[in-house]
């Protein structure tokens, strides 16, 4: 006779009635910390234990920055054309339509104006979820029009970059956006309207080579990847191992390309302080 005998049955729920834990309730950081998504949202999508900054998009940044999440979106329905009739694994219009359906975004940037701690602000925020935040004609045009709005209203402009670079499906049209946005920012500078560029993870390619690095203040989130070509490409080209932390926000700051690094939880208050200083 066994020394242990169960008197009461354990789990009695039939298999067909068992419920799985819903997906997306928990987030695991690269450091192994597990955080409830509700706690992440209440902490500006930053892990409270290890400070890891989760990648977020325009929806979340607008919630963080605009007072009461109240803002007026600019050019909300602008969508890409297909001037080159580009086809890779699928035609470009089909790729755009599929991405619009899966992300509920029209393209890789959203622009809006509203109040931040009572101060007027125009924001352009990129969405990495839309074809890697790639810069095409719509991205360049929406940013240019947002700058026009900032010029017209004499309102400070904030650019939040998060991109893999130029959009290959638009080839030369995409590269032209670098010049167009840079020219618009020159007008902003001439009018002495403040421009703050926030670089988030990742900011690379033609975006880094144009508007992301042209701010009156260039700032970044902790640990963000910032560069032109990727580290693997550079390593293979120069044939040498790269320094530890190469292309991280901290490395870029140390080498003089950033003004400061800001924790996302302090972003709204630090931007407010900066704009008040510039205003005075």
N, C-alpha and C positions, 0 to 999 in steps of 0.2 A: 504494500500500500504506500502511495506517495506521501511525503511529509507535508505537502501543501495541496489543498483542494479548494478550488474556487466555489464559493457558495452562491455568489450572485454573478450573473452574466455581466460581461464588460460592455463593450459597444454593441448596441442592439439595433442601430439605424440600418435599414436595408441599403444595399449598395446604390440602388437607383435614386435614393433620396439624399445621398451624401452631397455636400456642397463644397466646391473648391473655393479657396481664397481668391477674391477678385484680383485681376492683374492691375498693376499700377498703384497699389496701396503703399508699397515700400520702394525706397531707392537705395542702391548700394554705391557708395563712392569708390573711386579707385583705391583708396586707402583701406577699404573693407568696412567702413562705418555704414550701418544700416539706419536709415531715417524714414519716418512716416512722411508721406507726401504732404499731409496737412501741416506738419511741423515745418517742412521745407518752405511751403508757401508763406507761412507766417513769418519766416526768417529770410524773406527776399530770395528764396531759392538758393540759400547758402547752408551747407551742412553745419549745424551748431557745434559739433564736436571737433571736426578737423578743418573747418573753414573752406571746404571745397565749394567752388562756384559752379553750380549746375548750368549747363547751356540752356538758355531760354530765348524766346522770340519777342516780337514786337508787342504782342498781347500782354505779356508779363511786364515788360519794361514800361509800357504805358500805365499799367496798374501801379507800378512802383513810383513813377515820376509825377504823373498828373494828379492834381488835387481831386480826391473823390472819384478818380478814374473818369473824369469828364474832359473831353477833348473834341475838337472838330477835325475829322480826317480830310486830307486833301487828295484829290484825284484817285478816289478809292476804287474806281472801276477800270483804270487803265490796264490794258493787257497787251502782251507781245504779239507782233505780227510774224510773218515768215518771209522776209524779203529775199532770202537766199535759197528757199525751197530745200532746206537742210534735212537730210535723212541719215540717221545712224542705225541703231537697232529698231527705231521707229521714226516716223515723220515728226519733225519738231512741233507742229500744232497738236499732234496727239499727245506728245510728252507734256506740253504745257497744260492741256486739258486734264490729263490724268493727275498731274501734280496739283493743279488747282482743286481738283475734287478731293484728293487725299489730305491736303493741308488746309483747305478752306481759305487759301490766300490767292490773290490775283497775280502777284509776282514776288520777287525777293526783297522788296522794301515797302514799308508803309510810312507815310508822312502825315503829320498832324500838328495842330497848334492848340495850346491851352494854358492853364496856370500851374506853376510849380511853386508851392509855398507862397502863393499870391503873385508871383512874378510871371510875366508873359514869356512863353518859350515856344519855339518851333523845333520839332523833333523829326528826324528821319532815322528809322530803325530797320536794320536788315534782318531777314529771317533765313537762317542756315537751312531750315527744313525745305525751302523751295530751291531745288537743284543746287544744293550746296551754297546758297546765298550768292550765286554767281551774278556778275554785273552784266546786264544786257541793256538794250535801248530803253526799256521801261524804267529800269533802275536809275540810269543816268538822267532821264527826262523828269522823273518824279523828284529826284534830289534837286535838280536845277530849278524846278517850279517851287519847291519848298524854300530854296534860297531866294527866289524872286519874292515870295511872300514875306520872308524875313526882311528883305531890303525895303519893300513897300511899307511895311509896318514898323521898321526899325526895331525888330525883335531879335534877341539873341538866338543863335542857331546851334543845335546839338545834333551831331551825327554819331550814331551808334553803329559801328562796323562789325560785321561777322560774316566772313566770306572766303570762299576758296579762290576768288579771282574772277577774271573775265569769263564770259559765257562762250564756250567754243562754238555753239550752234549759231552764233551771230557774227563770228569772225571779226572782220574789220569794223563792223558797226559797234560791236562791244568795245573794242579798243578806243574808238572815237569818244566814248563816254568819259574816259580819263581826261582828255583835253577839255571837253565841254564843262564838266563839273569843276575842274581846276580854274577855268576862266570865270565861271560864276562866283567861285570863292574869292577870286581876285577883286571882283566888284564889291563883295561883302567887306573885304579888307579896306578898300578905298573909302567906303561909306562909314568905316569905323564901327561896324556892327560886330559884336563878339561872336566868334565861332569856336566851339569846343568840340574836339574829336575824342570820342570814347572808343578805344580798341578792345574788343572782347574776343573770346576764344572761338574759332581762330580768325585772324585777320591776315590774309596773304595775297599774293599775286598783284594784279593791277589795281586792286583797291588800296593796298598798302602803298603802291607806287603813285597814287593820286590823292584823292580827298582825305583818306584816313590819316595821312601824315602832314596835312596842311593847316592844322588847327592853330589858333592863337595859343591854345593850350591842348597838348596831346596827352591824354591820360589813358589808363588801362585798368582792367580788373586783374586781381592776383592770378598768377599762373597762366595767363592767356598766351597762346601761341601767336607770335607776331613775326612776320618775315615776308620775303618775296618768294623765292623758291623754297621748297620743302627741305628739311635737314638731310634726308636721304639723298636727294639730288645734289646738294652741295657737297656732301661727304664723298659721293662717287666722283664728282668733278675734280675736287682738290686732292682726293686720294689720301685724306688724313682724317683722323677721328676729331670730332667737334668738341668744344669745351662743354663741361657739365652745365645743364640749364640753358644751352644755346637756343636762342629765339624765344625764350620765355619773357614775360613782361618784366621780370626782375633783371634779367640779363640786358634787355633793351634799355631799361631805365639806367642801369649802371654805365652804359655806353653813350648816354646823353641824348637818346632819341625820344624819351618821354619826360614830361614834367613831374608827374607823380602817379602812384598807383592808389586806387581807391577801392575799398571794400564795398560791395554792392549794398550792404546794409546801411552804409553811410553816404551812399551816392547822392540821394536827393538833398540832404543837408549840406554836403560839401559843394555841390553845384550851386546851391542857393547862396552860400557864403562867397563863392568865387564870382558869381554874377553881381552880387551886391558890391563887392570890392571894385569890379570893373565899372559899375554904374557910378560909383562915387568918384 
